[in-house]
Amino acid sequence: MQLGENFSVAFNSVRDHKLRSFLTMLGIIFGVASVIAMLSIGEGAKRQAIAKYQDLGVNNIIIREKEYTEEELEEIRAKFSSGLSMADVEGIESVVPMIENVAPQSEKEVEVQFEDRTGKATLIGITPSFSEILNYSPGQGAFVNEDHYLRSLKVCVLGASIASELFPFDDPVGQSLKIDDQWMEVVGVMNTKSLFTETVGELASRDLNTDIYTPLTTFNKRFVKESQLESDVKQITVKVSNPERLVEIAGIIKQLLNRHHFNNEDFSIIIPFELLKQEEKERRIYNILLGSIAAISLLVGGIGIMNIMLASVLERTREIGIRRAIGARQKDILKQFLTEAVVISITGGLIGVCLGLLISLFITLITDITSVVTLYSLLIAFLFSVIVGISFGYFPAKQASQLVPIEAIRYE
């Protein structure tokens, strides 16, 4: 029997027993759909993680001041550590090897006002290198430049959200707004930044789109500290030329800062690249676990195929006997029943792929979870369904091929 005829017989069998075939396919359909949905959720989580750490800069080392209560801070200052400072920045630039750039920043929670509209934001004093190191650029206007920094000009660049909140209908660039008690000119508006919703080390979760950037020199002159115990610099971001030496360079920076801070260790060193590798490893394990759980449905579907195929062999015992009697070989019978199992699994697999795509889209639409369907997840799920069909269909097909023709013809 030729392959085309095998498929024709298999399709006719599926068509003649529509309900039974559909019920047999259900395990395959839901198995494939759940594998695709699970893998798409895992892939979406992976891409969000990568985007989060790319925002921090995968070639960067972040030194962040630790959060302390007032009492703890007094104790630290009593041990001769003044916290992160520009002296630390200069020391890193002059001593540590393979440094491309260093960007210090200070922060302060402020109230912002334009005409009758007000809002709350985080004011960040930065140097011009900030944009280059963090790959963060304005969508309108310009960013803080060397002239703004050297002359301590009263200029600022708004995050996308605070800009739309204060200027819903107007162009913010060139306008003056009030930040606490200081009037500042808006020179630019940043592109929308994905929400940084997880805490990484000492980096607290917050909406980066509500940040306002101003020259660090202006920040230090115009905005007073909430407490005299506060350090001059809240964070130092270091861009490294060789990402393979990140851990080694971080160790050098730690030794340098420990000397400057008299071994108080009132700072944290965060390496986004190392965190990304760790999170990718965890996500991979998570995806394997989710895929394995979903694959159980496929195995259940395979058992269903085996059960139905065994029943089909019993129903068609006389047919098998007649085929054998008129010249069909054992391998012809084996191929015929194996083809029927494959047709059921392929049909169920295709329906499952469509259902999996719909489920992934539905999850993205009704929840905050971003699901990303990839070609490899579709192929894995579909190929697995075919393998299940062949594997669980082989035993009934083998049983059919081994029937003795005379006994099969006599079977009632």
Steps between C-alpha positions, in 0.01 A plus 500: 500500500645836396544792740230707328251216532596457867416865568177473301388200706606676822305818417193296407522320833523830690209642298281194554550523878499876548398516866730217607791650307437845647486367856825313431659824376398701805800388705734597213319830441513614862851363541638695204305815596623489861864442393483801267330718762749404773803554278364833375455623859854388581640672189314821582640497854850438361479797260370727774793397720749566219344841430515586871869422528579663166349817645756476779776432246650153456852648484445705813583471866264688730613624840200597708485651847327268746177607661529577874283636776604833655654321800696257282621785283625691803696193607656463154598869488653469846734238350644764261313398186329788322332267248543500124662818371672661202830391657389140443420585139843654446668203669320250275589699188868529590571158657268234360603348161279450191255777592331674206296748696360579845164664571421619854146602594314653793128466569226688677122462519347829383171672422466640149263774388405654168219757508216327693629145446719327757667165534760302694825385347852384574754768415831349390819700478719350230805564283484507116642144487180363655316470167788321328558249781134403543409533129208724589420783259243782475206473266467877481756776539844427643660336801719659766825598324849612602408871487200448731723307741800734507286815537255342749206615289145469633381256236327165521391206286162342579404133504219407260227457766567818697519694172157378386359564848618864514473578129204298366444738207816713477855437384710490821828597332582864572243529781594589859367300793547509875684217673462547876595870526719516187394607151652280228488510121396180321753417227382150416258211559623142529366207300257273682683251719365158598388489864772381736269303728742268679758571764853405392751519785464848644319628189147566620215441258356819353364659185796644308260709290437729798869590537628851429866550407709808572877568502663364816668836557160673492355235728772552761467880492123540483353209696582452865534158657214376714759406762862603553581132539410429137785421262588723205441220248224240506625278219807455282465315170824371350521389136761232439671443163539123550180327623691176569692679777195647675529290816874564527459876452214507750737342754759772438233770543384341825856500642545864399171614654562301819820701549316827433215404733716352776358149445145606586359344180213749492454430128386212278659393175258369239608331175197486267671255262559247777144542623375452144692173461361375831144597409534338157608177669202516736263577212636204303428267791158662539422448129607136513277446803200670336556313173528169683174556686326594178649198320313271739185590307669377182585170667136467608405569139742230387337248734165597349637434151629158607166412657298598195741333260480174698121521482526571127716189450233287668225657289689444177645155570314340207605786270863441602460126435357563155781744413759246611327223305508697172870579531554783751824456691547553873684825439210624281255449789749659741535804275124532458417513871808708579389751236158524666665579835718764334200659325316528832805651674578741212141620480485540878841671494391758240181578693709520819742748338209728405350470848841567661539821297153616606570420868832690490330802343214481751745487795679812372173687449336434838805490732825688562693194382671544165504177300728462198437212259816385324544273200699249703216463756253427218737247344578330833132464590397380153791257456440362848137433407612307189756302702230417756272380220768277352617368837157415639364388164782254436383234748141472361642505145743223591215301653300539180789395276560182699144366471481154334295547178284184538412577863436865416254408222311271739484772771145610587 
